[in-house]
Amino acid sequence: MTNDAQLTTEPAASRGFWGEAWQRFRRRKLGMAAMLFVVFLCLVATFAPMIVGTKPIVCKYQGKIYFPAMGYYVRSWENPIFRKDRFRNTYPKNLKKKDPESWALWPLVYQDPYRRVRDDEWPGRPGNPSGTKGHPSGLNFFGTDQVGFDVFAQLVHGTQIALSVGFISMSIAGVIGITIGALAGYLGGWVDVVLSRVIELVMCIPSLVLILALVAMLDEVSNFHLMAIVGITSWTGIARLARAEFMKLKQMEFIVAARAMGASQWRIMFRHVLRNALAPILVPITFGIAAAILIESGLSYLGFGASPPNPSWGTLLKSGRSAIQQTWWLIVFPGTAIFLTVLAYNLIGEGLQEATDPRLRQDSH
């Protein structure tokens, strides 16, 4: 009886900070819906060549199995035998013509983000219209652009660019910002003075001007260049927040205890302090992903984005700029994709901000 009483009076195990933060975040329906939308975009980006494309997902050719659709990820992943046999990116007829015993598993939608589908390329199917005739239809769900490229295919494959620019650029910004903020906040003294002046100097330069100056220095801009440029111009806010968090946490008792036990400064900074400072730093990183997507789309719209062929959402907006009234689908569909994606990241950032707020944590108790 006594043992039962002890069992019933024992307090439940604490979920910890991140467990409680996740519990509070799950109560926010808009935040959870936004996270599910971002997960959906990640799945679309990952499986884009299986969703829409003109290259077989898998095929048997001359007795061997190939995966031509992998060429959409990295061009060199497409087996050179198809270039050697002069397929010229036209697989349906060439497979049967060059090997009658061949077979192939095709993407859900036969369209290509990098070129126009020609007449009878798929047996009995007309080619893509272009210009003002490329309105949405049963073959082109979201219409075509001025030169006949399918908009739906470009949107699906452009998801890879949008998400990679957001994640990779803010990863670069996060590493730079957290490192500089940690050094300035924890070491203090002249290190703090010098690094704070560097942060203020970068903040004084308008980000768009700095980005355009860096883009102008490059002969040919790629998506990797855009990621690096956005990353090295977006770290100042993260650095200032990291500096403030490190200055606050280095005075805590557990840090004093770690010093007394002989832990090195680097171990204290990046194992003890950073782990406790990470929650508020994640919030501007999440908002920064949304900002990076907007910056990339804006640069592509202005003509400073990655060099063609580039199925970017901003490039689609640019192609519809000259004839907005006649080609409304070039504005509506990519504009909606940009709006929903940026909104989703902002909702996730807002949810993280409230879920990791220590004042709300205290109120919940």
C-alpha positions in Angstrom: 0.0 0.0 0.0 2.8 2.3 0.9 4.6 1.5 -2.4 1.5 2.3 -4.3 1.1 5.6 -2.6 4.7 6.5 -3.4 4.2 5.6 -7.0 1.2 7.7 -7.4 2.8 10.7 -5.7 6.0 10.7 -7.8 6.0 13.6 -10.2 5.9 12.9 -13.9 9.2 13.1 -15.8 9.8 16.5 -17.3 9.7 16.7 -21.0 12.6 19.2 -21.1 12.8 22.5 -22.9 12.5 21.2 -26.4 9.8 18.8 -25.5 7.7 21.5 -24.0 8.4 23.9 -26.9 7.2 21.2 -29.4 4.1 20.7 -27.3 3.3 24.4 -27.3 4.1 24.6 -31.1 1.7 21.7 -31.8 -1.2 23.7 -30.3 -0.8 26.4 -33.0 -2.9 25.1 -35.9 -1.6 27.7 -38.4 2.0 26.8 -37.4 1.4 23.1 -37.8 -0.3 23.6 -41.1 2.6 25.8 -42.3 5.1 23.1 -41.3 3.1 20.4 -43.1 3.1 22.6 -46.2 6.9 23.0 -46.0 7.2 19.2 -45.6 5.0 18.9 -48.7 7.3 21.3 -50.6 10.3 19.2 -49.5 8.7 16.1 -50.9 7.9 17.9 -54.2 11.5 19.1 -54.4 12.9 15.7 -53.7 10.8 13.8 -56.1 10.4 16.5 -58.8 11.8 14.3 -61.6 9.3 11.6 -60.8 6.4 14.1 -60.8 7.1 15.9 -64.0 9.8 15.3 -66.7 10.5 13.9 -70.1 13.1 11.4 -69.0 12.2 7.9 -67.8 12.4 7.3 -64.1 13.8 3.9 -64.9 14.2 2.1 -68.2 15.7 -1.0 -69.7 17.8 -0.3 -72.7 20.0 -2.8 -74.6 19.7 -5.3 -71.7 20.7 -2.9 -68.9 18.8 -0.8 -66.4 19.2 3.0 -66.4 17.8 5.9 -64.5 17.8 8.8 -66.9 15.7 11.1 -64.7 18.6 11.4 -62.3 20.0 13.8 -64.8 17.6 16.4 -63.5 19.4 16.4 -60.2 23.0 16.4 -61.6 23.5 16.3 -65.4 26.4 13.9 -65.1 24.2 11.4 -63.4 22.4 10.7 -66.7 24.2 7.8 -68.3 26.3 9.0 -71.3 25.1 6.1 -73.5 22.0 8.2 -74.3 24.1 11.1 -75.6 26.3 8.6 -77.4 23.3 7.1 -79.1 21.9 10.6 -80.0 18.7 10.5 -78.1 18.6 14.3 -78.0 16.4 14.2 -74.9 13.6 12.5 -76.8 13.2 9.2 -75.2 9.7 7.8 -76.1 10.4 7.1 -79.7 14.1 6.6 -79.6 13.8 3.8 -77.0 11.6 1.7 -79.2 13.4 2.7 -82.4 16.9 1.8 -81.1 15.8 -1.1 -78.9 12.4 -2.7 -79.6 12.6 -4.8 -76.4 13.1 -1.7 -74.2 10.6 -0.5 -71.5 10.4 2.6 -69.3 8.6 3.9 -66.3 7.6 7.6 -66.9 7.0 10.6 -64.6 3.3 11.4 -63.8 3.4 14.4 -66.2 5.3 14.4 -69.5 6.7 18.0 -69.6 10.2 19.4 -69.2 11.2 22.5 -67.2 14.2 23.2 -69.5 12.8 23.0 -73.0 9.6 23.0 -75.1 7.9 19.7 -75.8 7.7 19.3 -79.6 4.9 18.0 -81.8 4.5 14.2 -81.7 7.4 13.9 -79.3 5.0 11.7 -77.2 3.2 9.7 -79.9 0.0 11.4 -81.0 0.4 14.4 -78.7 0.8 18.1 -80.0 3.7 20.3 -78.9 3.5 23.0 -76.4 2.0 26.4 -77.6 4.0 29.6 -76.9 3.3 33.2 -76.2 -0.3 34.3 -75.6 -1.6 30.9 -76.9 0.0 29.0 -74.0 -3.0 29.3 -71.6 -3.7 26.6 -69.1 -5.1 23.4 -70.6 -5.4 19.7 -70.0 -1.8 19.1 -71.3 -0.3 22.2 -69.7 -2.0 22.5 -66.3 -0.6 26.0 -65.5 0.0 27.1 -69.1 3.3 27.8 -70.9 5.7 30.7 -71.0 6.7 32.9 -74.0 8.8 30.2 -75.6 6.6 27.2 -74.8 8.2 25.9 -71.6 5.6 24.3 -69.3 4.9 26.4 -66.2 3.8 23.5 -64.0 7.1 21.7 -64.8 9.1 24.9 -63.9 7.2 25.4 -60.7 7.8 21.8 -59.5 11.5 21.8 -60.4 11.8 25.4 -59.2 10.8 24.2 -55.7 14.3 22.7 -55.5 15.8 26.1 -56.1 13.5 27.9 -53.7 14.1 25.5 -50.8 17.8 25.1 -51.4 18.4 28.9 -51.6 16.5 29.3 -48.3 18.1 26.4 -46.4 21.7 26.7 -47.7 21.9 30.5 -47.6 20.6 30.7 -44.1 22.9 27.8 -43.1 25.8 29.9 -44.3 24.4 33.0 -42.5 23.8 31.0 -39.4 27.3 29.7 -39.2 28.8 33.1 -39.8 26.4 34.9 -37.4 26.6 32.4 -34.6 30.4 32.2 -34.8 30.9 36.0 -34.8 28.2 36.6 -32.2 29.5 33.8 -29.9 33.1 35.2 -30.0 31.9 38.8 -29.4 29.5 37.9 -26.6 31.6 35.4 -24.7 35.1 36.8 -25.0 34.1 40.5 -24.7 36.8 43.1 -24.4 38.6 44.2 -27.6 37.2 41.2 -29.5 33.7 42.4 -28.8 34.6 45.9 -29.9 36.1 44.9 -33.2 33.4 42.4 -34.1 30.6 44.7 -33.1 32.1 47.4 -35.4 32.3 44.8 -38.2 28.6 43.9 -37.7 27.6 47.6 -37.7 29.6 48.2 -40.9 27.9 45.4 -42.7 24.5 46.6 -41.5 25.2 50.1 -42.8 25.4 48.8 -46.3 22.0 48.1 -47.9 21.7 44.3 -48.5 20.3 44.7 -52.0 23.1 47.0 -53.0 25.7 44.6 -51.7 24.0 41.7 -53.4 23.9 43.5 -56.7 27.5 44.5 -56.4 28.6 40.9 -55.7 26.4 39.6 -58.6 28.0 42.2 -61.0 31.4 40.8 -60.2 30.5 37.4 -61.6 30.5 36.6 -65.3 27.9 33.9 -65.0 25.6 33.5 -62.0 24.6 30.1 -60.7 22.2 29.1 -58.0 25.2 28.3 -55.8 26.5 31.8 -56.2 23.1 33.1 -55.2 23.0 31.0 -52.1 26.5 32.2 -51.0 25.7 35.8 -51.8 22.4 35.8 -49.8 24.2 33.9 -47.0 27.1 36.3 -46.5 24.7 39.3 -46.5 22.1 38.0 -44.1 24.1 37.1 -40.9 24.1 40.4 -39.0 20.8 40.0 -37.2 21.7 36.4 -36.2 25.1 37.7 -34.9 23.6 40.4 -32.8 21.1 38.1 -31.2 23.8 35.4 -30.6 26.0 38.1 -29.0 23.3 39.1 -26.6 22.5 35.6 -25.6 26.1 34.7 -25.0 26.7 37.8 -22.9 23.7 36.8 -20.8 24.4 33.1 -20.5 28.1 33.3 -19.7 27.2 34.8 -16.3 25.0 31.8 -15.3 25.9 29.4 -12.5 26.3 26.4 -14.7 28.9 28.2 -16.8 30.8 29.2 -13.7 30.7 25.6 -12.6 32.0 24.4 -16.0 35.0 26.8 -15.7 35.7 25.6 -12.2 35.8 22.0 -13.5 38.5 23.1 -16.0 36.5 23.1 -19.2 38.1 25.0 -22.1 36.6 28.2 -23.4 35.7 26.6 -26.8 34.0 23.7 -25.0 32.0 26.1 -22.8 31.1 28.3 -25.8 29.9 25.7 -28.3 28.8 22.9 -26.0 27.2 24.5 -23.0 26.3 28.1 -24.0 25.3 27.5 -27.6 23.0 24.7 -26.7 21.1 27.0 -24.4 21.2 30.0 -26.8 20.0 28.1 -29.8 16.3 28.4 -29.3 16.0 32.2 -29.7 18.5 32.1 -32.6 16.4 29.6 -34.6 13.6 32.2 -34.9 15.5 34.7 -37.1 17.0 31.9 -39.1 13.4 30.7 -39.9 12.3 34.2 -40.9 15.6 34.5 -42.9 14.6 31.5 -45.0 11.5 33.3 -46.1 13.5 36.5 -46.8 16.1 34.5 -48.8 13.3 33.1 -51.0 12.0 36.6 -51.6 15.5 37.9 -52.4 16.2 35.1 -54.9 12.8 35.6 -56.5 13.4 39.4 -56.7 16.8 39.0 -58.2 15.5 36.6 -60.8 12.6 38.9 -61.6 15.0 41.9 -62.1 17.3 39.8 -64.3 20.1 39.3 -61.8 19.3 35.7 -60.9 20.9 32.5 -62.1 21.8 32.3 -65.7 19.3 30.3 -67.9 18.1 27.7 -68.1 16.8 28.3 -64.7 13.3 27.2 -63.6 13.1 29.7 -60.8 9.8 31.1 -59.6 11.2 34.6 -60.0 12.3 33.8 -63.6 8.7 32.8 -64.3 7.5 36.1 -63.0 10.0 37.9 -65.2 8.8 36.1 -68.3 5.2 37.3 -67.7 6.2 40.9 -67.0 6.0 42.0 -70.7 2.4 40.9 -71.2 0.7 40.6 -67.9 -2.9 40.9 -69.2 -2.4 38.3 -71.9 -0.3 35.9 -69.9 -1.8 36.2 -66.5 -0.9 32.6 -65.6 2.8 33.5 -65.6 2.1 35.9 -62.7 -0.7 34.1 -60.8 0.8 30.6 -60.3 4.5 31.5 -59.4 3.3 34.5 -57.4 0.9 32.2 -55.4 3.8 29.7 -54.8 6.1 32.5 -53.5 3.4 33.9 -51.3 2.4 30.6 -49.8 5.9 29.5 -49.2 7.0 32.8 -47.6 3.8 32.9 -45.5 4.5 29.3 -44.3 8.0 30.1 -43.1 6.8 33.3 -41.4 4.1 31.3 -39.6 6.6 28.7 -38.5 8.9 31.4 -37.3 6.1 33.1 -35.3 5.2 29.7 -33.8 8.8 29.0 -32.8 9.0 32.4 -31.3 6.1 31.9 -29.0 6.9 28.2 -28.3 10.4 29.0 -27.1 9.6 32.2 -25.2 10.6 31.6 -21.6 7.9 33.9 -20.3 5.2 31.7 -21.9 7.0 28.7 -20.4 6.7 30.1 -17.0 3.1 31.0 -17.5 2.3 27.5 -18.5 3.5 26.3 -15.1 
